[in-house]
């Protein structure tokens, strides 16, 4: 049995995102591997839980000023939770690294809608909820109890539905199959490469400069990597590339933490250091 080590040999070529869209449209493959992405900061769960607690306490408050304070905190807290969840999705699908990334609530809602995470109706509902929050924070309007209850309940139910439909922590990385593996040994994490099997679509979020590209094998170990840096890629192009990869390969089927995927990327020769 031949146990010789196979070393990946990748040649990188910079192309436009439009070229990648054309190239990806000609490929087919099978499944792939993804990355587990932690939430931004402390995540959306605590702010939402605090908002629910605040609005519940407001309903029992006898002092008007105390009720107003709790209602304000509830609206602001629930919107913070929503904002965190939305940013989690934008990061998951690499939108934050694009040229002109979605920054405003409207742009972020459109990004989620185009990625199929929310529909147009949900997008409009969320925009109205954001407007109520903005009136609290920017126009210094104190919400009454009914408004606070409506906003918190709306956002709680909406966030639950969205997360049930699409897990914000499961991100794309490689679409397609290659030979290799990873695990933990006496010296910590390790990864192995055994050879290319088929063309791959890669969405690399790793520093110093995230990119998207196609790995085109030329034998067991050699491959041409045609890639475009995400900071030169528009949101429109990114959405097209993600949709095409999912259409051509199906959704990724296995997920590991960022450190393990970064180690595997290095073993595959896919880590660009400049």
C-alpha positions in Angstrom: 0.0 0.0 0.0 1.4 3.4 -1.0 1.3 5.7 2.0 3.3 8.6 0.5 2.2 12.0 1.5 0.4 14.1 -1.1 1.3 17.8 -1.0 -1.2 20.2 -2.6 0.3 22.5 -5.2 -1.9 25.4 -6.0 -1.3 28.1 -8.6 -3.3 31.3 -8.0 -4.8 33.4 -10.7 -6.7 36.6 -10.0 -9.9 37.0 -12.1 -13.1 39.0 -11.9 -16.2 37.8 -10.0 -18.0 37.9 -13.3 -15.5 35.3 -14.7 -16.1 33.1 -11.7 -19.9 33.3 -12.2 -19.4 32.1 -15.8 -17.0 29.4 -14.8 -19.2 28.1 -11.9 -22.1 27.9 -14.2 -20.4 25.1 -16.1 -19.5 23.0 -13.1 -21.2 20.3 -11.1 -20.2 18.5 -7.9 -21.3 17.0 -4.6 -22.0 18.6 -1.3 -19.0 20.1 0.6 -17.8 21.3 3.9 -18.7 24.4 6.0 -17.6 26.5 9.0 -19.3 27.1 12.3 -19.4 30.8 12.9 -19.9 32.3 16.4 -22.3 35.2 16.8 -21.1 38.8 16.9 -20.2 39.9 20.4 -22.3 38.1 23.0 -25.0 37.1 20.5 -28.7 38.0 20.2 -30.1 35.7 22.9 -29.3 37.8 26.0 -30.6 41.1 24.7 -33.8 39.5 23.6 -34.2 37.7 27.0 -33.6 41.0 28.8 -36.2 42.8 26.5 -38.8 40.1 27.3 -38.1 40.5 31.0 -38.3 44.3 30.8 -41.6 44.4 29.0 -43.0 41.8 31.5 -41.9 44.0 34.4 -43.4 47.0 32.7 -46.8 45.4 32.5 -46.8 45.2 36.4 -45.1 48.5 37.1 -47.3 51.0 39.1 -45.0 54.0 38.7 -45.4 55.7 35.2 -41.8 56.7 35.0 -40.6 53.2 35.8 -43.0 51.7 33.2 -41.7 54.2 30.6 -38.1 53.3 31.3 -38.8 49.5 31.1 -40.8 49.9 27.9 -37.9 52.0 26.3 -35.4 49.4 27.4 -37.5 46.6 26.0 -37.8 48.2 22.5 -34.1 49.1 22.3 -33.0 45.7 23.7 -35.2 43.7 21.3 -33.9 45.7 18.3 -30.3 45.2 19.5 -31.1 41.4 19.4 -32.5 41.6 15.9 -29.5 43.7 14.7 -27.1 41.2 16.1 -28.9 38.3 14.4 -29.0 40.1 11.1 -25.2 40.9 11.3 -24.6 37.3 12.1 -26.3 36.2 8.8 -24.4 38.9 6.9 -21.1 37.6 8.3 -22.1 34.0 7.8 -22.7 34.6 4.1 -19.5 36.8 3.7 -21.4 40.0 3.0 -19.4 42.0 5.5 -16.2 41.5 3.4 -17.7 42.6 0.1 -17.1 45.8 -1.8 -19.7 48.2 -0.4 -21.0 45.7 2.2 -24.7 46.0 3.3 -24.6 48.5 6.2 -28.0 50.1 6.7 -30.9 48.1 8.1 -32.6 48.3 4.7 -29.5 47.0 2.8 -29.1 44.2 5.4 -32.7 43.2 5.1 -32.4 43.1 1.3 -29.3 40.9 1.6 -31.2 38.4 3.8 -34.1 38.5 1.5 -31.9 37.8 -1.6 -30.2 34.9 0.3 -33.7 33.4 0.9 -33.4 33.9 4.7 -36.5 36.1 4.9 -39.2 37.0 2.4 -40.4 40.4 1.2 -43.2 40.6 3.7 -40.9 39.8 6.6 -38.5 42.5 5.3 -41.2 45.1 5.4 -42.4 44.1 8.9 -38.8 44.3 10.2 -38.3 47.8 8.6 -41.4 49.0 10.5 -40.1 47.6 13.7 -36.8 49.3 13.2 -38.6 52.6 12.6 -40.3 52.3 16.0 -37.0 51.7 17.5 -35.5 54.7 15.7 -38.2 56.9 17.0 -37.3 55.8 20.5 -33.6 56.4 20.1 -33.4 59.4 17.8 -36.6 61.3 18.3 -36.7 60.6 22.1 -40.3 59.3 21.9 -41.1 57.0 24.8 -43.1 53.9 23.7 -46.3 53.0 25.6 -46.8 49.6 27.0 -48.8 48.3 24.0 -46.2 49.4 21.5 -43.4 47.9 23.5 -45.3 44.6 23.8 -46.0 44.6 20.1 -42.4 45.2 19.1 -40.9 42.7 21.5 -43.4 40.0 20.6 -43.0 40.7 16.9 -39.2 40.5 16.9 -39.2 37.4 19.2 -41.5 35.4 16.9 -39.7 36.7 13.8 -36.3 35.8 15.1 -37.4 32.3 16.1 -38.9 31.6 12.7 -35.9 32.9 10.8 -33.5 30.8 12.9 -35.6 27.7 12.5 -35.5 28.2 8.7 -31.7 29.0 8.4 -29.1 28.4 11.1 -27.0 31.6 11.4 -23.9 29.7 12.7 -23.5 27.3 9.7 -21.5 29.0 7.0 -20.3 27.9 3.5 -16.6 27.2 2.9 -15.9 24.6 0.2 -18.5 23.2 -2.3 -17.3 19.9 -3.7 -15.3 16.8 -2.7 -11.6 16.3 -2.1 -9.6 13.6 -0.4 -8.5 14.5 3.1 -9.4 14.6 6.7 -8.9 16.2 10.1 -8.9 15.3 13.7 -7.2 15.6 17.1 -4.0 13.8 18.1 -1.4 13.9 20.7 -0.1 17.2 19.4 -3.5 18.8 18.9 -5.5 19.4 15.7 -4.2 17.9 12.4 -5.4 17.9 8.8 -4.4 15.7 5.9 -4.7 16.0 2.1 -5.0 13.0 -0.2 -5.7 14.5 -3.6 -8.2 16.4 -5.7 -11.5 14.7 -6.8 -13.4 17.4 -8.7 -13.5 21.1 -9.2 -14.3 23.1 -6.1 -16.0 26.4 -5.3 -14.4 28.0 -2.3 -15.6 30.9 -0.1 -12.6 31.7 2.0 -13.2 34.1 5.0 -9.8 33.7 6.4 -7.4 36.6 6.9 -5.6 38.6 5.6 -7.9 39.0 2.6 -11.1 36.9 2.2 -11.8 35.6 -1.4 -14.0 33.5 -3.5 -12.8 31.2 -6.2 -12.7 28.0 -8.2 -10.2 25.2 -7.7 -9.6 23.4 -11.0 -7.5 20.2 -10.5 -4.8 19.2 -12.9 -3.9 15.8 -11.6 -3.7 14.4 -8.1 -2.0 17.3 -6.4 -1.8 20.2 -8.8 -4.6 22.7 -9.2 -5.3 26.2 -10.6 -7.2 28.5 -8.3 -9.0 31.2 -10.1 -10.1 33.7 -7.4 -11.5 37.2 -6.8 -11.0 39.0 -3.5 -14.2 39.8 -1.8 -13.3 43.5 -1.3 -13.4 43.7 -5.2 -16.6 41.7 -5.3 -20.1 43.4 -5.1 -22.9 42.0 -3.0 -24.8 41.3 -6.2 -21.9 39.1 -7.5 -21.5 37.3 -4.1 -25.2 36.5 -3.9 -25.0 35.1 -7.5 -22.0 33.0 -6.6 -23.5 31.5 -3.5 -26.7 30.7 -5.2 -24.9 29.1 -8.1 -22.7 27.0 -5.8 -25.8 25.8 -3.9 -27.6 25.0 -7.1 -24.6 23.1 -8.7 -23.3 21.3 -5.6 -26.2 21.3 -3.1 -25.8 22.6 0.5 -22.7 21.8 2.6 -23.2 18.7 4.7 -20.5 18.9 7.4 -19.3 21.7 9.6 -16.2 22.3 11.8 -14.9 25.2 13.9 -12.9 28.0 12.2 -9.5 26.8 13.6 -10.0 23.3 12.1 -11.1 24.7 8.8 -8.2 27.1 8.7 -5.8 24.2 9.3 -7.5 22.2 6.5 -7.3 25.2 4.2 -3.5 25.4 4.9 -3.1 21.7 4.1 -5.0 22.2 0.8 -2.7 25.1 -0.1 -5.6 27.5 -0.1 -4.4 30.0 2.4 -3.2 33.2 0.6 -0.9 35.1 2.9 -1.0 38.5 1.1 
